[in-house]
Amino acid sequence: MTNSEMGWGDPERPQQRPQGEWPQQQPPQEPPWHGPAGPPSQYGNYPQPSLNYVQAQGLNRPAAYGYHPVTGLPYSHKSKTTAGLLSIFFGFFGAGRFYAGHTGLGFAMLIVNIVLTAATLGFWLALAWIWPLIDGICLLAGEPKDKNGLPLR
């Protein structure tokens, strides 16, 4: 059968497609359900960014020092720079951890350093600066939290 016999290429006859040559068009489908996050956004299928901590709690007052860009938690009123420097210079007494509100770790640093200094007749003082120095660096370089779980600013 030629194209002209099938009606193709013949201007007098409308073009007809033989049955079975092409698949039938599918009816439009409903968009899939995307769960509580809603339809996909500019971020793809990831959930929409959530409300920050204060908005989720229903409080309509802004945080004094802003919000953490990833978690949305408000920043603590305590500074990680202050906590880190206190830990480096006065870490023998646990000052940086006391400042951040971690009293248990502050007491542990204090008791361990006092007991080891007394037990070794002062020889521990040569090594006692290592723990506070590392702790101070971790406070300065990391993302420490205060006793309430809020990130230090």
C-alpha positions, 0 to 999 in steps of 0.5 A: 500500500502506498502513501497516496492509497493510505491518504497521506500526501493527498491534499484532497483527502484528510490524512488518516492514521492507520490503526495500531501504528502509534500508541494511543494517547494516555489520559492526563494523570492526577499529580501524585500526593506529596504528603504533608509537605505539599507539592514539590517546590523550587527545592525539588521533592524535599519538604518545605523549610519549616518555621523557626523555633519561636514561630513553631512555639507560637511566640511572635517575638523575635530572637534577640540575636537572630536565628541559626540559618540551618536549624532555625533555633534562636541563638543563645545570649551567651557567646562561643568566643567568650566560652572558648577564651574562658576555657583556654585561659581559665579551663583548669577551673572549668570556667568555659563550661560553667559559662556555657551552662554545662555545670557537670562538665565544669565540675568534672574539669575542676575536680579532676584537675584539683585531685590530680594536681594534689595526687601528683604533688603538682606534676599534673600542672604540666599536663593540665593545660591540654584538656582546657586547650582542646576544649577551648578550640572545640568551643571556638571552632565548633557549634557548641550549645548552651544548657538549653540546647540553643547554639551559642552565638 
